[in-house]
Amino acid sequence: MSSRKLFSVGLSIAQTLLRPVSGTTLCSPSSFAFPELKGAGLVGISANAVHNYTAHSILPGSLGAESYTISFCNTTVTYTHPGWNDTVNVEVWLPLEPKDWNGRLEALGGGGYSAGVGSLYLTQAVADGYVAIDTDAGHEPGTSAAQQPGDWVLASPGNVDWYLVEDFGSRSLYDMTVIGKAITEAYFGQTPRYSYFNGCSGGGRQGLMIAQRYPDLYDGILSLAPAINFENFIPAGYWAQQVMKDLGVYPSPCEIDAFTKAAVKACDMLDGVRDGIISAPDLCHFNPHSVVGQSVSCNDSTTQTLSTVGAYAVEAAWAGPRNPTGNIGWFGLNKDASLTAAYIATQCSNGTCSAAATELLSSWFPYFVAKDPDFTTANMTTAEFFAALQLSAREYDSMLAAASPDLSGFRDAGGKMISWHGLADEVIPPNGSIAYYQQVLELDPSADEFYRLFEAPGVGHCQGGSGPYPSETFKELIAWVEEGVVPETLNASSADGTLLRVHSS
């Protein structure tokens, strides 16, 4: 065969290889293989092309879900760790057509007791051109399951399923990433140019855990309002409920909100600006007992008198748990946080108030402490409460806490990480994030070259509140990773749309 004919045949083959392949053709289980993942074995892979899927979706740490319509390759990899008796699912949503992929991978975190929330986060990521991945860590995912742990925590009454706790704490994050990158390479013929992790609350904890334990997996990490010491602040957040239970009186939501408004009024001007926000919480020394006896008007046109019991409950939420010797069990909330959302959740009927359900906080005790689903906090004494805090730290710190200040591996891998925490967070005390960041800087004074924490005055848990929330943080992380633009401040949006700045801690 002549060289010209050889060249023509070679050109024909090359043109065939370069010809775009439809996403629908590529999107089948036969296109994918389980990657080499030590200690894990494949259960199965499913893949199907989804056209014009419409769902409401949200970026972690942003306000309000929006509707998106996407076409994607919906891939689920199911695997197990032999001997662990677990079944873990990793979702990989790939833009259906290669031309719609931006070359990046975005892993989405979960919240509360859920490792992932599925389409609520994944849809918007695919709409923006990312390969989007998440994991269920071997138990039920989603926003409802995030509020309470459920039976997955226990292998049997009295016995914790330590394998699933490890899956939830850290192991699934590594597995998810290896699987997600392998599926991406098989589908598009190349690995992602950049990989990002994005999460708030429990997802923020996951981001920190990745930076600490698997530092070379991601180029950039957003760890927003992170649940750093999950095993500490969750049971500690029940303290105000314990105080009210011991006192035998439950103030109304109206009364509790009045204490918060009084604190804001007293401390608003500490930063020199009257805006209904406590921007300098460390300087706010408002004492709730100073307004006991004052009358307040409620939305139902009734009038209530601020009580001593109400002051004690509010004080407990602000100060955090203190045992009889004065030792603090964990940080409390700042004084402009909404206390009625969880820490002092009460409900009233016919003038009588009682505790409202706080499953996120109270369900920790039956599953992680008593290891008995039938356990109730109704008869828990103060001594038993503090014993529960000690047990929680002792048994779960190594598996769930993302509190190691040593980020040298992440630094050396060239990673960049941004955190922000709303100072009016009503679920996770922001002082936990601030204390952690200080520990990181004490160990490595130049850590701000790759990791920065921003405080967002007036902002609630992941979103909401009266303060301007950081609205473009993911874009700012990408600019830092890909263009070297250091985020000295974060763009933030106020309720009226005004663009403001949030400064570094």
Residue pairs with C-beta under 8 A, 6 or more apart in sequence:
1 9
20 97
20 98
20 99
21 98
22 97
23 49
23 71
23 73
23 94
23 95
23 96
23 97
23 98
24 49
24 96
26 73
26 187
27 47
27 48
27 49
27 73
27 74
27 75
27 94
27 96
27 187
28 47
28 48
29 45
29 46
29 47
31 47
31 186
31 187
32 45
32 47
32 75
32 77
32 182
32 183
32 186
32 187
33 182
33 186
34 42
34 45
34 77
34 79
34 179
34 182
35 178
35 179
35 181
35 182
37 79
37 175
37 178
37 179
39 81
39 82
40 79
40 80
40 81
40 82
40 175
41 79
41 80
41 81
41 82
42 77
42 78
42 79
43 78
43 79
43 80
43 87
44 78
45 75
45 76
45 77
45 78
46 74
46 75
46 76
46 78
47 73
47 74
47 75
47 76
48 73
48 74
49 71
49 72
49 73
49 74
49 96
50 70
50 71
50 72
50 73
50 74
50 96
51 71
51 96
52 69
52 70
52 71
53 69
53 70
53 71
53 72
53 123
54 67
54 68
54 69
55 67
55 68
55 119
55 120
55 123
56 65
56 66
56 67
56 68
56 120
56 123
57 65
57 66
57 67
57 68
57 119
57 120
57 121
57 122
57 123
57 124
57 127
58 64
58 65
58 66
58 120
58 121
58 124
59 121
59 124
59 125
59 198
59 474
60 108
60 109
60 121
60 198
60 199
60 200
60 203
60 222
60 224
60 462
61 200
61 222
61 224
61 225
61 420
61 462
61 463
61 469
61 470
61 473
62 463
62 469
62 471
63 463
63 464
63 469
63 471
63 493
65 120
66 124
68 123
68 124
68 126
68 127
69 127
70 95
70 123
70 126
70 127
71 95
71 96
71 97
72 93
72 94
72 95
72 96
72 126
73 92
73 93
73 94
73 95
73 96
73 187
74 91
74 93
75 91
75 92
75 93
75 94
75 183
75 187
76 89
76 90
76 91
76 92
77 89
77 90
77 92
77 179
77 183
78 87
78 88
78 89
78 90
79 87
79 88
79 90
79 175
79 179
80 86
80 87
80 88
81 88
81 163
81 167
81 171
84 163
84 167
85 163
86 138
86 163
86 164
86 167
87 138
88 135
88 136
88 137
88 138
88 167
88 172
88 175
89 135
89 136
90 133
90 134
90 135
90 175
90 176
90 179
90 180
91 116
91 118
91 122
91 132
91 133
91 134
91 135
92 131
92 132
92 133
92 179
92 180
92 183
92 184
93 122
93 123
93 125
93 126
93 131
93 132
93 133
94 101
94 126
94 131
94 183
94 184
94 187
94 188
95 101
95 126
95 129
95 130
95 131
98 188
100 129
101 129
101 130
101 131
101 188
102 128
102 129
102 130
103 192
103 193
103 194
104 129
104 130
104 131
104 192
104 193
104 194
104 195
104 196
105 130
105 131
105 132
105 133
105 180
105 181
105 184
105 192
105 194
105 195
105 196
106 125
106 130
106 131
106 132
106 133
106 195
106 196
106 197
106 198
107 132
107 133
107 134
107 176
107 177
107 180
107 195
107 196
107 197
107 198
107 218
108 116
108 117
108 121
108 122
108 125
108 132
108 133
108 134
108 198
108 199
108 203
109 115
109 116
109 121
109 134
109 197
109 198
109 199
109 200
109 202
109 203
109 204
109 205
109 206
109 207
110 116
110 117
110 134
110 137
110 141
110 146
110 199
110 202
110 203
110 206
111 117
111 143
111 146
111 199
111 200
111 201
111 202
111 203
111 462
112 145
112 146
112 147
112 201
112 202
112 360
113 145
113 146
113 147
113 148
113 149
113 150
113 168
113 202
114 136
114 140
114 141
114 142
114 143
114 145
114 146
114 202
115 134
115 135
115 136
115 137
115 139
115 141
115 167
115 168
115 172
115 202
115 206
116 134
116 135
116 136
116 137
116 141
117 134
117 141
117 142
117 143
117 146
118 134
118 141
118 142
120 143
121 132
121 134
121 198
122 132
122 133
122 134
123 132
125 132
125 198
126 132
130 196
131 180
131 183
131 184
131 192
133 176
133 177
133 179
133 180
134 141
134 176
135 172
135 173
135 175
135 176
136 172
137 164
137 167
137 168
137 172
138 152
138 164
138 167
138 168
138 172
139 145
139 150
139 152
139 164
139 167
139 168
140 150
140 152
146 202
146 360
147 359
147 360
147 363
148 359
148 360
148 363
149 363
149 364
149 367
149 368
150 367
151 373
152 161
152 164
153 160
153 161
153 164
153 165
153 367
153 368
154 160
154 161
154 367
154 371
154 373
155 161
157 371
157 372
157 373
158 371
158 372
159 371
160 368
160 371
160 395
162 399
165 396
165 399
165 400
166 399
168 400
169 209
169 399
169 400
170 209
170 213
170 399
173 206
173 209
173 210
173 213
173 214
174 213
174 214
174 217
177 195
177 210
177 214
177 217
177 218
181 191
181 192
181 195
184 191
184 192
185 191
194 219
194 220
194 478
194 481
194 482
195 217
195 218
195 219
195 220
196 218
196 219
196 220
196 221
196 222
196 474
196 477
196 478
196 481
197 206
197 207
197 210
197 217
197 218
197 220
197 221
197 222
198 207
198 221
198 222
198 474
199 205
199 206
199 207
199 222
199 223
199 224
200 222
200 224
200 225
200 462
201 224
201 225
201 226
201 227
201 427
201 428
201 461
201 462
202 227
202 230
203 224
204 222
204 223
204 224
204 225
204 226
204 227
204 228
204 419
205 223
205 226
205 227
205 228
205 230
205 400
205 402
206 402
207 221
207 222
207 223
207 226
207 417
208 221
208 223
208 226
208 228
208 402
208 403
208 419
209 402
210 217
210 218
210 221
211 221
211 223
211 407
211 410
211 415
211 417
211 451
212 402
212 404
212 406
212 407
212 409
212 410
215 407
215 409
215 410
215 411
215 412
215 413
215 415
216 409
216 413
216 415
218 415
219 414
219 415
219 416
219 481
220 415
220 416
220 417
220 418
220 477
220 478
220 480
220 481
221 415
221 416
221 417
221 418
221 477
222 417
222 418
222 419
222 473
222 474
222 477
223 417
223 418
223 419
224 419
224 420
224 421
224 462
224 473
225 420
225 421
225 422
225 425
225 427
225 428
225 430
225 433
225 461
225 462
226 402
226 419
226 421
226 428
226 433
227 233
227 234
227 402
227 428
228 401
228 402
228 403
228 432
228 433
228 436
229 330
229 397
229 401
229 403
229 432
230 396
230 400
230 401
230 402
231 368
231 392
231 393
231 395
231 396
231 397
231 400
231 401
232 329
232 330
232 389
232 392
232 393
232 401
232 432
233 330
233 331
233 428
233 429
233 432
234 360
234 361
234 364
234 392
235 361
235 364
235 365
235 368
235 369
235 385
235 388
235 389
235 392
236 320
236 321
236 329
236 330
236 331
236 389
237 330
237 342
237 343
237 360
237 361
237 427
238 358
238 361
238 362
238 364
238 365
238 377
238 385
239 316
239 317
239 320
239 321
239 329
239 343
239 385
240 313
240 314
240 316
240 317
240 339
240 343
240 344
241 343
241 344
241 345
241 355
241 358
241 361
241 362
241 377
242 316
242 377
242 380
242 382
242 385
243 312
243 313
243 316
244 250
244 251
244 309
244 313
244 344
244 346
244 355
245 355
245 377
245 378
245 380
246 382
247 309
247 312
247 313
249 307
249 309
250 346
250 353
250 354
250 355
251 307
251 309
251 310
251 313
251 344
251 346
251 353
252 298
252 304
252 346
252 348
252 353
253 340
253 346
253 347
253 348
254 296
254 298
254 299
254 300
254 302
254 304
255 296
255 304
255 306
255 307
255 310
256 310
256 313
256 314
256 339
256 340
256 344
256 346
257 338
257 339
257 340
258 291
258 294
258 296
258 304
258 306
259 288
259 291
259 306
259 310
259 311
259 314
259 339
260 314
260 335
260 336
260 337
260 338
260 339
262 286
262 288
262 291
262 294
262 306
263 278
263 284
263 286
263 288
263 335
263 336
264 276
264 277
264 278
264 335
264 336
266 284
266 286
267 278
267 280
267 281
267 283
267 284
267 286
267 335
267 336
268 274
268 275
268 276
268 277
268 278
270 278
270 279
270 280
270 283
270 284
271 279
271 280
271 457
273 279
275 458
275 466
276 458
276 466
277 336
277 424
277 457
277 458
277 466
277 467
278 284
278 334
278 335
278 336
278 423
278 424
278 457
278 458
279 423
279 457
279 458
281 334
281 335
281 336
281 423
284 334
284 335
286 335
288 310
288 311
288 314
288 315
288 318
289 308
289 311
289 315
291 306
291 311
292 306
292 307
292 308
292 310
292 311
293 305
293 306
294 305
294 306
295 303
295 304
295 305
295 306
296 303
296 304
296 305
296 306
297 303
298 304
313 344
314 339
314 344
316 332
317 332
317 333
317 339
317 343
317 344
318 332
318 333
318 334
318 335
319 328
319 332
320 328
320 329
320 330
320 331
320 332
320 429
321 328
321 329
321 330
321 385
321 386
321 389
322 328
322 329
323 329
323 382
323 386
329 386
329 389
330 389
330 429
330 432
331 429
331 431
331 432
331 435
332 429
333 339
333 343
333 425
333 426
333 429
334 423
334 424
334 425
334 429
334 430
334 431
336 423
336 424
336 458
336 466
337 424
337 425
337 426
337 460
338 424
338 426
338 460
338 465
339 426
340 346
341 426
341 427
341 461
342 358
342 360
342 361
342 426
342 427
343 358
343 361
343 426
345 355
345 356
345 357
345 358
346 353
346 354
346 355
346 356
347 353
347 354
347 355
347 356
348 354
360 427
362 377
364 392
365 375
365 377
365 380
365 388
366 372
366 373
366 374
366 375
366 376
367 373
368 392
368 395
368 396
369 375
369 388
369 391
369 392
380 388
397 403
403 436
405 436
405 439
405 440
405 442
405 443
406 443
407 417
407 440
407 444
407 447
407 450
407 451
408 444
410 417
410 450
410 451
411 444
411 447
411 449
411 450
411 451
414 450
415 450
416 450
416 451
416 477
416 480
416 481
417 450
417 451
417 452
418 451
418 452
418 454
418 473
418 476
418 477
418 480
418 487
418 490
419 433
419 437
419 451
419 452
419 453
419 454
420 453
420 454
420 455
420 456
420 470
420 473
420 490
420 502
421 428
421 430
421 433
421 434
421 453
421 454
421 455
421 456
422 430
422 456
422 458
422 459
422 460
422 461
422 462
422 465
422 467
422 469
423 430
423 455
423 456
423 457
423 458
423 459
423 467
424 457
424 458
424 459
424 460
424 465
424 466
424 467
425 459
425 460
425 461
426 460
426 461
427 461
428 461
430 455
433 453
434 453
434 455
434 505
437 451
437 453
437 505
440 447
440 451
441 447
441 448
448 504
452 487
452 504
452 505
453 504
453 505
454 470
454 487
454 489
454 490
454 502
454 503
454 504
454 505
455 502
455 503
455 505
456 467
456 468
456 469
456 470
456 492
456 502
457 467
458 465
458 466
458 467
458 468
459 465
459 467
459 468
459 469
459 470
463 469
466 495
467 492
467 494
468 492
468 493
468 494
468 495
468 498
468 500
468 502
469 492
469 493
470 490
470 491
470 492
470 502
471 491
471 492
471 493
472 490
472 491
473 490
476 485
476 487
476 490
476 491
477 487
479 485
479 487
480 486
480 487
487 504
488 503
488 504
489 501
489 502
489 503
489 504
490 501
490 502
491 499
491 500
491 501
491 502
492 499
492 500
492 501
492 502
493 499
493 500
494 500
